[in-house]
Amino acid sequence: MTFSEQEIKPVWDEVARLIGDGVMQLRHRGEALSVDTLEILLARQLADSNDIERRILLGAAINMLKGGK
């Protein structure tokens, strides 16, 4: 199955938004900002979420961060 750029872009925009929200949360809390702390925060959100769509997006965000290491 292949997707067009128009179909994928909104998904990646939402993944980027989740990462950005995580960065803002860490900064607001005064926590160290690193890929590891951001990954931990997103993993906590993933564990706390029952919404399938949000879980998929959070999983994609975590995988994106892991891929950048």
Buried (B, 14 or more C-beta within 10 A) or exposed (E): EEEEEEEEEEBBEBBEEBBEBBBEBBEEEEEEEEEEBBBBBBBEBBEEBEEEEBBBBBBBBBEBBEEEE
